[in-house]
Amino acid sequence: MREAPLVSILINNYNYGRYIGEAIDSALAQTYKNREVVVVDDGSTDNSAEVIASYGDRIRLVAKENGGQSSAFNAGFEASRGRLICFLDSDDVFEPHKVDRVVEIFSNDSEIGWCFDRARHFDDTTKQWYPWTPNTHDGKLDARSTVANGHAPYVFTSTSGLSFRREALGQILPMPESLRIKSGISSDNYLKFAAYSICSGWLVSEALTLQRIHRDNAYTRRVSGKARIIGLSDILLGMCLSREFRILQHLGTKIFAHGLGKLWATGGLELEYRQIAGTFLKSLSPQLRAEAILRAIWWGASERFRRQSWDC
């Protein structure tokens, strides 16, 4: 690792032509020079193609039909060559020294397979910074025994704060694409929770990533409709984790139950998700099924009580 390994910066994009230039510029401006920039365009219909084409051979383009963020992750990883992988959403940017810092962390500890830094938020309109606090944990973290028991630390970072050793990411990808995670917040959580289950990693307290907050953010700092977004995201995330990683079956079922409760409390499930959730519940053991239903009832009651308190 000390001989300057190749680092792949994977940028996933869908209809963010107005932002992606800044993302690519930040990747190309890294102080660490042994890197490649792979841009996956997930079937954009705006001006993204023209913006991306203007960078010529300074980047590698993967143009594909629209398939969702999970499929974009899979395609980007397959096209990459780096020993280290840094994800970057097309509406975010890296600090110039980010990759240098990530390489340093991986070089200093051969056991870790992932490195997560917390993104600092800025408003796209005003360019003002939101209040920011670093990760409460700074340093090495091994959560394998914790997730095996159905619990997990939650790290407040987004896709753009996730970096991996190639061998570790190869145990996580490809992500399941049969269930498209439409909310846009479950793909990065899938990567995080899966990473906890396979190896130790490193949490970085300093801000190496800048996350743009704008009106089209699927979740971050959103106010209206947030409970349903979380609910839909969690039932899909929980099912995928449970099916893909045996060690995460209990944790995945808890996440699924949390989402189910949120949806029950906010209008119920649409037919599509009702059928998906029903099939998943039938696949569980009687004990896990009962646990999931009881947890969902509890979460649903908690959500309704919270909403009633707000109304008062």
N, C-alpha and C positions, 0 to 999 in steps of 0.2 A: 504493500500500500504506500510505502514511502517514496516510490519512484514515480509519483504523479500519475495515478490511475486515470483512465478515461472516465469522464462523468457525462452521463446523458441527462439533459434537461428536457423533460417531456411536457409540451404545452398542448392542452386539449382545448379545442375551440368549437363553439357553435353560435353563429350569428353575433359575434362580438367584434365585428370589423372595426368598430370605433375605438376599441381598446387594445386589440391584439398587437398592434405595432409597438406600444409601450412595453408589453410583456416580452416580445422578442428582443427589443432593444436592451432590456435589462438582462436578458440571458446572454446576449452577445457581449455585453459590457462587463462581464465577470472578470475579476482580477485573476482568477484561476483560468489558465488558457487551454489546458488539455480537456476540452469539453466539446460535445456536439449538441446541437439544438434540433430536436425532432418535434415538428408541429403536426398534430393530428386534427384535420378539419372534418368534423362530423356532419357532413352534408349541409353546410351553411347555404343560406339563400340570400344573404346580404352581400356586402362588398368585401367579405373576408378573403375570397380568392385573389382579388386584385392586390390587397395589402400584403398577403403572404407571398405572392409571386414577386413582389418588388425586392425581396431579400435574396433572390436567386439561389446560388449554390452555398450561401452562408448558412442555410438551414436545410434539413431534410423534411420534405412534405409527405405526409400520408393522407391522401384524400379518399374519403370513404362515404358510403351512404349513411344517412342518419340512423344511428342505432342506440344512442344514449351514452352517458358518460362512462359507464362500465365498459362498453365495447371500445370506446376511444382509449381507455387505459390499456386494454388488451392489445389493441393494434399498435399503440405507441411502444409498448414494451417489446413486442415482437420485432419491431423495426429498429430498436436501439441496439447499441453495442457496448455501452459503458459498464464498468464494474460497479459503479455507483449510479443510482437513479434519483433524480430530483424532480418532483411533480410541480407544475406551475399552471394554474388556471389562467385563461387568456385575458381576464380582467384584473389580474394582480401583477405585482412586480417583485423582483428580488433586489435586496440591497447588493451593491457591487461586490462585497466580500463574502456573500453567503456561501458559495460553493467552496471557497478556500477554507472557511470554518468547518463545513461539513466534512471535507476531506481530512482535515486535521483530527476531528473527533473519531472518525472511523480508523484512521491510522494509529491512533493511540490505544485502541482497544479492539483486538481481533475477534472478540467474542460477540460483540453487538451486531445486530442485523438491521437496525433501523435507527433513525435520528429524527425527532420531531421538534420543530421550533414554533413558538406561538406568533401568529401574524398580528401585526399592528394595523388597526383600522383607520382609514381616512375617508372623508366624505368627498365623493366625486364632484359635487357642485361647488362646495365652499373650499375644498382642499384643506380643511381643518382636521386635526387629529382628534379621534375619540379618546376618552380616558383609557389608559392601558396599564395592566399589571402583568408582570412576567409569570411564567409557570411557577406554581408553588414548589414543585420539585425541580431541582437542577442537578443533572448528573445521571448516573446509570440507574436503570429501572428494570427489574425482572418481575413480571406479573404473571408468569405461567401458572404458578400454583393458585394464584388468586382467581384467574379466569376459569380454571378447572373447577373451582368451587362455586361458580356462577356469579362472580363479582368481577368488576374491572375498574381500574382508574380511568377517569374521563379527562382527556387532555384537550384543552380548548385551543384547537388549531384547525385549520382548513386544509384542503387538498394541497395548497401551495406551501404548506409547512411540513410536508412529508418527504423524507428521503430514505432510501433503502440500499443495502448491499444487494447486489444482483441475485445472489444465491437465496437470500431470504425472500425477496419479492417473487422469485420463481416458484416458491412454495405457496404463494397466495394467488397469483394470476395463472391462468385466466380467471376472471371473475365470471359468475353466472350471468348470462345475458337473456335467459328465457323470461326472467321477470325484470322488465325495465324499471329502474328506480327513477320515477318521474320527478320526484321532488328535488333532486340534485343534492341532497344532503347525506344520503346513505352510502354513496360510493366511497367517500373518504372515510366514513365511520367503519365500513367494511374493511378497508385496508388497515385501519388502526387496531380494531379488535382482533383481526386475524393475526397481525404482527405480534400482539401481546402473547398469543398462544404458542408461537413457534420459537421465539428466542428473546434474549434480553435486548435492550436498546438504550438510547440516550435522550434525555429531555434537555432542551436548551432554553435558558431563561431570557437570553437577549433576543431582540427583534431582528430577525434576518429576512423577514418577508413582510411586505406591505399589501394589505387586502383592501381593495376598493369597495366602498359601500355605495350602491346606486339603486335606482328604483326597480331594477330587474333582478336583484339578488333573490335567489329562491327562498332563503331562510334568514341569513344573518341580519340581525337588528330589525327584522320585519315585525310588524305589529298585528295587522289583520290576517286572520286565517292561519295563524301560526300553529294552533293546537291540531288542526286537521293535517297540516303539512307534516308535523311530527308523527301523528298517528299513522298516516299512510306510509311514511318512511320507515317507521319502526316495525310494522308488521312484515314488510318486505325484507328489511335488514335482518330481523330475527330469524325468519325462515331460511334465508340464504346462509347465515352463519351456522345454524343448526345442521343444515344438510351437508355443507362443505367441510366442516371441522367437527369431528366427533367430540373433541375436548370442549367445544363451545356449545354443546347442546343445551345445557342448563341456562347458560347466559343468553343464548339466542332465544330460548323460550320465554325468559323474563322480558327481553326487549320486545318480543312479539306481543306479549300480554300488555305491556305498557301502551303500545300503539293501539291495540284493540280497545282498551279502556278509553283512550282519548277519543277514538272514533265513536264509540257508543255514546259518549257524553256530548258529542258535537254533531248529532244528526244521523249517526249510524253509518253503515258501510254500503257503498254502491254495489250493485249485483256482482260486478267483476271481482271486487275484493272480498265480498262475502263468500263467493265460491272458492277463492284461493285460500282464505283463512280457514274455511270449513275443511278443506282437503288436508291442510297442514295439521289441524287439531286431530283429525282421525288418524294421522300417521304417528302420533305420539303414544307413548305408553299410557295406560290408564292413570298412573300416578302423576306423570308430567301434564297430561291433559287436564286433570282436576286442578293441579297447581296453576296452570295457565289461566283457566277460567276464573278461579278465585282471585288471582292477581288482577285480571282484567276488570272484574267487578269492583275491586278496591280502587284501582286507578280511575275507573269511570266515576265512581262516587266522589273521589278527591277532586277530579276536574269539575264536576258539577257544583260541588261546594265552593270551589275557588271562584267560579263564575258568578254564583249567587252572592258571594261576599263582595265582588266587584260591583255588582248591580246595586247592592245596598249602599 
